[in-house]
């Protein structure tokens, strides 16, 4: 089965390519070929409203491509903010993700929670920053008290692979456990000023997990083993 992956240069997309041998990256110029399955993992910067608006053009181009070359399966990456409680519901980014559900009604939609990996990333990736802070290599600028459900990128990628065999619908990829960054940091004696994080987003679990999938990386064990 040939699987095309959008957003293949991104954090999640690159990991999907790694765990799914033979998968093919799909760039902004979508090739006129049929894929047996497509994983639409591409996403704009949620902080950049202009990028979010421009991304709608790519969604429309993908919709057109899929109408001409319909795959057997389409998996679309959403955001847990779609089901969260708080001001995140008002962001253009969240509305874009909601729009994808309407645009690709026949897809399997995967809503991953707070994705982290092994490397610090600009503006994201609290867990690897915490590892550096616990080692004494950096000082954190601030710590939020907002609850978060941290899921390793490798687990999220595997959730997308499992979703290729799932019935059409909306699913989460979550650990089902929440820690605020401050509570997580306190376990390793890391302190920092209060961070008034925006937008407000409180996790809720309104749909089931991806069938036949469960996370394998525990965030507490991950941090401990990385020190």
N, C-alpha and C positions, 0 to 999 in steps of 0.2 A: 504494500500500500504506500503510495506517494503522499506525503503530508507536507503541505506548504505552511510556513510560519511567518506571519507578519510581525514586525517589531523585533526581528532576529538580532539586531545589534544592541538591543536593550538588555537590562538586567535579567528579566524573566525570559524573554525570547531567546537569548543566548543559551540559557540553561535548558530550555526546552529542546533546542537543537542538540545539546550535549547528551541529554538523556534519551533522545529519540533518534537513533542512528538512521541515516537515510533521509531525514527530513530536509526540506529545501527552504532557504530564506526567500521571502517575498518582499521586494523593496517597494519604494513609492511608485515605480513604474511596474505595474502588475503585468506579468507575461501572459500572452494569449494562449495559455495551455490549461488543460484540466488537471486538477489535483483530486486524488481520491478523497482526501480530507484537507480541511484548512483550519488552522488554529490562528485566530485573529487576536494576537497578544499586543499589538502596537497600541500606544497611547501617547497623548501629548503631555507636556509639563502641566500639572494641575494648577501651578501658580501663574501661568501665562494665559490669560484669557484669549489673546490673539491667536496663540498656537492652538487652543481648544477650538476656536471658530474655524481655523484653517483645516483642522483635522476632519471636520465634517465632510470636506471635499473628498478625502481619502475614503471615508466610509461609503460615500455615494459611488465612488469608482469601484470599490470592492463589491458593493451590491450589484452594480452593473456586470462586473466580471462573473459573479456567481450565478447571475441569471442566464448568462451565455454559456458558462461552463459549470453547471451545478455539481458540486461534490456530493459524495455519499453522506459526509458528516461535516458539520461546521461547529467549531468550539469558539466561543467569544469570551474574552477576559473582561469581566466587569470590575466593580469596586465594592468593598464592604460598606463604603459610604452610602451606597444606594439604600441600604437598610439601617444605617446608623441613625442615632438620635442627636440632633444638634444643628448648628449653623452650616455644617457641611452640605446639608440638603439644598442650600441656596447657591452653591457654587456652579458655575458653568460646566466645570468638569463633571460633577455628579449628574447634571442634566444631560450631558453628552452620553454618559454611560446608560442612563435611563433610555435615551433615544436609541441606543444600539439594541436594546431589548425589543423595542418596537420595530426597528428596521430589520433585524434578523430574527423574526419571530420563530422560525423553525430550527434555531440553533440550540446547542447546549451552552448555557451561560454559567461561567465559573466566577464566583465572587471571592477572590483571595483577601485575607486580612493583612495585617502589617508585615510586609515581606522584608526579610533581612537576609544578608549573606555574610561572607567572610571578610569583605573589604569595605572600608568606609566609602560612602558616596555623598557627593555634595547635596546638602539639604535633606538627606534621607539617611537611613541606615543607622538608627540609634544604637543597635546592639553592637556592631563592630566599634563604634565610638566608645561605648561603655567598656569594652575589652581593653582598649588603649588607655582609658582613664584608670581602670583598675590596675593596670600595669605601672601606672605613674608616668606614662608617655605624653599624655595630654591632660588639660583641665577642661571639663565640660562647661559650656557657656551658660547652661541652665537645665533645669529638670522640670518636666511637666507632671502634673498629678492626674492627667487624663488616662483612663484605662485603655490598654491596647492589647490585642491578641497577636503575639509575634509568631510568625510562621516562616521557617527557613525556605529560601528560594528553591532548593532542590525538592522539597516536599510540594511546593506549589507547582513546579514543573511536572512532577509525577501526577499530581491531581489532574492536570490538563491531559496527560496521556491516558489516564483512566477515563476521563470524560469522553474520549473518542468512542467508548463502548457504552456510554450512558444513554438512557432515554432522554428525549428532548425535554428541557425544563431549566430551572434555575437552581444552582447548588452553591454551597460555600466550600471554601478550603480554609479551615480554621483549626486551631488547637483546642478551642472551646474553654480556654483559660485566659484570664486577663491579668495584666500587671501594669501599673503605671510606670513610666520611666523612673520616677523617684523611688518607688517601692522596689523596683528591680535593682537600681543602683545601690540602695541601702544594704542589700545583701552582701555587697563587697566593700562597704564602707566608703563609697563614692558620694561626695556631696557637691552641690552647686546651687546657685541662686534659683529662685522660683522662675519658671518659664511660663508666661501666659500664652499658651499655644493656641493658634488659630488655624483652621476653624475648629469649633467644638465638634467632636465626633465620639459618641459613646457606642461601643459595639452592641449589636443585637443579633440574635440568631433566628431569623424568620423562615429560613428554608433549610432542607437537609444538607448534609455533607455529600460531596461527590461519591457516588456508589463505589464500593470496593476500594476505598482509599482511606487512609488515616495517616497522620503525620508521624514521622519516624525520628525527627530531631527535636529534642526537648530544649527549650531556650535556656533553662537554668543549667543543664548539663553542658550545653554548647559553650556558654560563657566560662564555666568552671574549667572545661577542657582546653579552652583557648588561652588561659592565663599561664 
